[in-house]
Amino acid sequence: MMFSLIIPVYNVEKYLKECLESVLCQTYEDWEAICINDGSTDGSATILEEYAAKDSRFKVISQSNGGLSVARNSGLEAASGDYVLFLDSDDYLEKDALRIIADNLSDEDILCFSGRRFFDESGEYEKADDLPKESFETGWEYYSKHALDKRNFAFVCVVLRCYRRAYLLENRLRFKPGIYHEDNMFTPLACYYAKKVKIIPDVLYDYRVRGSSIMTTRSLKHKEDILTIANSLAAFFVPQAGIEKTTVYKALTHHYQSVFIDKVSRKEERHLLSMVDWKLYKTVSRTKARHRVQYLALRISPSLFRLIAKI
């Protein structure tokens, strides 16, 4: 059983060696690391070349900067392993991660594990989420039960799962280029198409929270992309028959609401309101009376919505 670790790299020379060392030191040795140099302008490319020369299991792809989604997709195209894991280049794996995953895999499309966040500025680790040991016959059963769990390390994060590569290819599961929050788009679809899913409680992944990272800063682009994701996922799931939709509808309602919970300029507000597919939003907001009231309030005025949301 071989693992393909997909590692997008962009200007992370400060952290990259720690990431690559965590792969090199794995106690399970049947792996390849697909490192995508996504147009780095610092010393990241030199570090990648150093590790590729040290161990042939490190494979380097160099491309112009296209963003995280494009880099991950390039890695998927180049991967040849039985299973795929995504590793961000400023994070690292616990040394027994691949061994533990291999010992627990049978015929699952997805195997889920726990991780912990650590904060670069303080050097402190957050408590890892306690996950149950559990198996599901469908990925949608898994999503419906756990997608809204309160966690420190967000459910949607793709780095907390190992994926059977053939299943990703069969269902054409890729990351949408050019957006932030790409995991929010990918994960519900990955769960929808998955047949068997297993959860193990082991803490295998360490996620670095940097003060300057793209995910700790919110801009108009972030809000636009959340709406793009909400509209796209709603357009996919609303027509689907034969599945329980309560959980995904609640998640999508949260996406729509999160964009307007903070006040922005009137110009930006008008722009964001124009992006909402109101018919789809109305449909997904029907799971709770409170959500329906908030939908109606937002249609009248974002200020009214914010007032009601505080109640």
C-alpha positions in Angstrom: 0.0 0.0 0.0 1.6 3.2 -1.1 0.6 6.8 0.0 0.9 9.9 -2.1 1.4 13.0 0.0 0.5 16.1 -1.9 2.4 19.2 -0.6 1.7 22.6 -2.2 4.6 25.0 -1.5 4.6 28.7 -1.7 7.1 31.0 0.1 7.4 28.8 3.2 11.2 28.5 3.5 11.0 29.2 7.3 8.8 26.1 7.8 9.4 23.8 4.9 12.2 21.7 6.3 10.2 20.8 9.3 7.4 19.7 7.1 9.6 17.6 4.8 11.5 16.0 7.7 8.2 14.9 9.2 7.6 12.9 5.9 11.2 11.6 5.7 11.1 10.3 9.2 7.9 8.3 8.8 8.1 4.8 10.3 6.1 3.6 7.3 8.3 3.8 4.2 6.1 3.2 1.2 5.2 6.7 0.2 5.9 9.4 -2.4 5.8 13.1 -1.7 4.5 15.2 -4.6 5.8 18.7 -3.8 4.3 21.5 -6.0 6.4 24.6 -6.0 3.7 27.1 -6.8 5.8 30.0 -8.0 7.8 30.5 -4.8 10.0 33.6 -4.8 12.0 32.7 -1.6 14.3 29.8 -0.9 11.6 27.1 -1.0 12.6 25.8 -4.4 16.2 25.2 -3.2 15.0 23.3 -0.2 12.8 21.1 -2.4 15.7 20.4 -4.7 17.8 19.4 -1.6 15.3 16.9 -0.4 14.6 15.5 -3.9 18.4 14.9 -4.2 18.4 13.3 -0.8 15.5 10.9 -1.4 13.9 9.9 -4.7 10.5 9.6 -3.1 10.4 13.4 -3.1 9.1 14.5 -6.5 9.1 18.2 -7.3 6.7 19.9 -9.7 7.4 23.6 -10.5 4.7 25.9 -11.9 3.7 29.5 -12.0 1.7 30.7 -9.0 -1.9 29.4 -9.4 -3.0 29.1 -5.7 -3.6 26.3 -3.4 -6.4 24.6 -5.4 -4.4 24.5 -8.6 -1.3 23.2 -6.8 -3.4 20.4 -5.1 -4.9 19.5 -8.4 -1.5 19.3 -10.0 -0.4 16.9 -7.2 -3.5 14.7 -7.8 -2.7 14.4 -11.5 0.9 13.4 -10.7 0.1 11.0 -7.8 0.5 7.2 -8.3 -0.2 5.9 -4.7 -3.1 3.8 -3.6 -4.1 6.5 -1.1 -3.7 10.3 -1.0 -3.1 12.7 1.8 -2.9 16.5 1.7 -0.1 18.1 3.7 0.3 21.9 3.9 3.9 22.9 3.7 4.0 24.8 7.0 2.5 21.9 8.9 3.8 18.4 9.8 2.9 14.8 10.4 3.4 12.8 13.5 6.2 10.2 12.8 3.9 7.2 13.0 1.0 8.8 11.0 1.3 6.7 7.9 1.9 3.5 9.8 -1.2 4.1 11.9 -3.3 4.9 8.8 -2.0 1.8 6.9 -2.9 -0.4 9.9 -6.4 0.9 10.0 -7.3 0.9 6.3 -9.2 -1.8 4.6 -11.6 -0.9 1.8 -12.6 2.6 2.9 -12.8 5.6 0.4 -12.0 7.9 3.3 -10.2 7.4 6.6 -10.5 10.3 9.1 -8.1 11.1 11.9 -7.6 13.8 14.5 -5.1 16.7 14.5 -4.1 19.6 16.6 -3.5 23.3 15.9 -0.5 25.1 17.2 0.0 28.9 17.2 3.2 30.0 15.7 3.4 33.3 17.6 3.0 31.7 21.1 4.3 28.2 20.4 1.2 26.8 22.2 -0.7 23.7 21.1 -4.5 23.6 21.3 -6.1 20.4 22.7 -6.8 17.9 19.9 -10.4 17.1 19.2 -11.6 13.8 20.7 -12.9 11.7 17.8 -14.9 8.5 18.1 -13.7 5.2 16.6 -16.5 4.7 14.1 -17.3 3.2 10.7 -20.0 4.2 8.1 -21.3 2.5 5.0 -21.7 5.8 3.2 -19.8 9.1 3.4 -23.1 11.0 3.6 -24.1 9.2 6.8 -20.7 10.3 8.2 -21.2 13.9 7.0 -24.8 14.1 8.3 -23.7 12.9 11.7 -20.5 14.9 12.2 -20.3 17.9 9.9 -21.8 20.3 12.5 -19.8 18.9 15.5 -18.2 21.6 17.6 -14.5 21.2 17.1 -11.2 23.1 17.4 -9.9 21.8 14.1 -12.6 22.4 11.5 -14.5 19.4 10.1 -14.1 20.6 6.5 -10.3 20.5 6.6 -9.1 18.0 4.0 -5.7 17.5 5.7 -7.5 15.4 8.4 -8.4 12.6 6.0 -6.8 10.0 3.8 -8.5 9.3 0.5 -8.5 6.3 -1.8 -7.0 7.7 -5.0 -9.2 5.7 -7.4 -12.4 7.0 -5.7 -11.1 10.6 -6.2 -10.5 9.9 -9.9 -13.7 8.0 -10.5 -15.8 10.9 -9.1 -13.6 13.7 -10.6 -13.1 15.2 -7.2 -10.9 18.3 -7.6 -10.4 21.7 -5.9 -12.1 24.7 -7.4 -9.3 27.1 -8.6 -9.1 30.7 -7.7 -11.0 30.6 -4.4 -10.3 30.8 -0.7 -12.1 28.2 1.6 -11.6 25.5 -1.1 -12.0 22.8 1.6 -15.6 24.1 2.2 -16.4 23.2 -1.4 -14.5 20.0 -1.6 -15.4 18.2 1.6 -19.2 17.9 1.3 -18.9 16.6 -2.2 -16.2 14.1 -1.2 -18.5 12.9 1.6 -21.4 12.6 -0.8 -19.5 10.3 -3.2 -17.7 8.2 -0.6 -18.9 4.7 0.0 -17.2 3.6 3.2 -15.7 5.9 5.8 -13.8 5.2 9.0 -12.9 7.5 11.9 -9.9 6.8 14.1 -9.2 8.9 17.2 -5.4 9.1 16.7 -3.8 12.6 16.5 -1.7 12.5 13.4 -1.5 16.0 12.0 -0.1 19.3 13.4 -1.5 22.4 11.8 0.4 25.7 12.2 -1.7 28.8 12.7 0.3 31.8 11.4 -0.8 35.4 12.2 -0.1 36.4 8.6 -1.6 33.3 6.9 -4.4 33.8 4.3 -6.9 32.0 6.6 -6.4 34.4 9.5 -7.2 37.5 7.4 -10.7 38.2 6.0 -11.2 40.4 3.0 -14.0 41.1 0.5 -12.6 38.3 -1.6 -13.1 35.8 1.2 -16.7 36.9 1.5 -17.3 36.6 -2.2 -15.8 33.1 -2.3 -18.0 32.0 0.6 -21.0 33.1 -1.4 -19.7 31.4 -4.5 -19.3 28.1 -2.5 -22.7 28.4 -0.9 -24.5 29.0 -4.2 -22.5 26.2 -5.9 -23.1 23.6 -3.2 -26.8 24.6 -2.8 -27.3 24.2 -6.6 -25.8 20.7 -6.3 -27.6 19.5 -3.2 -31.0 21.0 -3.5 -32.0 18.8 -6.5 -30.6 15.6 -5.0 -33.1 13.0 -4.0 -32.9 10.2 -1.5 -30.5 11.8 0.9 -30.9 13.5 4.3 -30.3 17.2 3.8 -30.8 18.8 7.2 -27.1 19.0 8.0 -25.9 20.3 4.7 -28.8 22.9 4.6 -27.8 24.1 8.1 -24.1 24.4 6.9 -25.1 26.3 3.8 -27.3 28.6 5.8 -24.3 29.4 8.0 -22.2 30.2 4.9 -24.8 32.7 3.7 -25.2 34.3 7.1 -21.5 34.5 7.9 -20.9 36.9 5.0 -23.2 39.5 6.4 -22.7 39.2 10.1 -20.0 41.9 10.1 -20.8 45.4 8.8 -19.0 46.5 5.6 -19.3 49.5 3.4 -22.6 50.1 1.6 -21.0 49.5 -1.8 -19.5 46.2 -0.7 -22.8 45.2 0.9 -24.8 45.9 -2.2 -22.2 43.8 -4.2 -22.4 40.9 -1.8 -26.2 41.0 -1.8 -26.2 40.8 -5.6 -24.2 37.6 -5.5 -26.7 35.7 -3.3 -28.9 33.2 -5.1 -32.0 34.0 -3.1 -34.1 31.1 -4.3 -31.4 28.6 -3.2 -30.8 30.4 0.1 -34.5 30.4 0.8 -34.6 26.6 0.2 -31.7 25.8 2.5 -32.9 28.1 5.3 -36.0 26.1 5.9 -34.6 23.7 8.5 -35.1 26.0 11.4 -37.7 28.8 12.1 -34.9 31.0 13.3 -33.0 30.6 10.0 -36.2 31.4 8.1 -36.7 34.6 10.0 -33.0 35.6 9.5 -33.4 34.9 5.8 -36.4 37.3 5.6 -34.6 39.9 7.6 -31.6 39.8 5.3 -33.9 40.2 2.3 -35.1 43.4 3.9 -31.9 44.8 5.3 -28.5 43.4 6.4 -28.7 45.8 9.4 -32.0 44.2 10.4 -30.4 40.8 9.9 -27.5 41.7 12.2 -29.9 43.0 14.8 -32.0 39.8 14.8 -28.9 37.6 14.8 -27.8 39.1 18.1 -31.1 38.2 19.8 
